[in-house]
Amino acid sequence: MAGPGKIPHPIHIHPVRPLYRFAATGLGASMWFFLMYRAKQDLPHMLGWKHPWDH
């Protein structure tokens, strides 16, 4: 029958500290908020729906 091997696996992945997970979530969220804000501002101009000189 299959069981645990005699040679341990060479890769051991350590658990991520909560601070790093919190920082990664915050930075990822701020990146998406910034992208959506810029899309709201610039997307009509980029798609040709509005001219940049029309305010």
Long-range contacts (C-beta under 8 A, 24 or more apart in sequence): none
